[in-house]
Amino acid sequence: MSVHTLGEAWKLGWRLHARCYWSGPSKSGRRAMPYCDTTVELDMHTLVWTRGEALPLDQLASRLKCPNCGLMEVRVYFDVPNQPNAGVVANGRPGG
C-alpha cells in the first residue's frame, strides 16, 4: 500500500517528527558548530486540520518553519507502525 497524502498517513496512525539542524563555522574556524538543533513531534490531527487531508507528503517539509531559528530547511520523519525506519521526507524530497 502506497501512502501519498497527509490524511492517509494520519488515518493509518503514522507519527511525524520534524528536525531543524544547520551549522556553520565556529569563531576559530576549525569546525562546524550547530546553530540550531531542534527536534519535535508534530501533531498529525492539527496538521490535517490546518494543511488539509489532501496535502501530498512530499510537500509537507517545504511548508514548515523552525520556530527557534526561522529556517525553512527542516527534515520530516514519519514513524510508521510496525515498520521501523520506514519513512523520511527531507526538504520536500522523499528519502533524503
N, C-alpha and C positions, 0 to 999 in steps of 0.2 A: 504494500500500500504506500503510495506516494502522498506526502503532505505538502501542500503548496501555500496555504493561507494561514493567517493568524487564528481565524476561527476554527479551522480543522485541528490545529495544534492544541488549542485550548480545550476543545471537546474531547481530545484523546488524553488529556491530563498532563501535557508537557509542562515543564517548568522552564523559566527563562532567566538567564543571568546576563548582565552587561558589564563589560570591563573597559575602563579607560586607562591606558598606560602609555605614557610617552616620556621620553628622556632627552636630555641634551648634555652638552659638555659641562664638566664641573668647572669651578672657578680656576683650578690649577690646570685644567685642560687635559688631564691624564686619562680620565674615563668618563663614560656617560653616567649621569646621575638622574634618577627618576624625579620628574616634576609632579606627576600625578599618577597615582596607583589606586584607583577607586574601583571596587567591585561591589555590585549589588544584585539582589534577586528582584526582578521586576514582577509586578502583579499582573498575571495574564488577564484576569477579569477586567481590570481597569484599562489595560491596553486594548482589549476588544471594544470596550465602551468608547474609548477616545479615538482609536485609529480605525475601527471597523473590522468586522469579520473577514471581509474580502481582501484585506491588505496582504500582498504577497510577502512571504517570509524573507525573501532576498532583498526587500526594500526597507525592512524594519530598522536595520542598523543605521541607514542613512537618515532616518527621521529622529534619531535620538541625540541628545546633547548632554555631556557630563555636567552635573550641577556644581561640581567643585572647581573645574578649570575652564569650562565653556567650550571645550574641544568637541567637535562632532565626529571624530575618528574613533568611534567605540567599536568594540567587538561584542557580538551577541552569541551566547552559548545556550543551547537547548539541552535540557535533561529529559531524555525520552524514557518513559517507564519500561523496565525490563530490557533496556538496550544501552549498556554503558558506553560512553564515548561516541554516541550516535550522531550528534549534530552540532555544527558550529557554522555560523554565518558571520564573516568578518568584513566590515566596511561595505556591507551590502552584497558581498560575493560569497557563495557557498564554499565551504572547505578551507577558508583562509586561516 
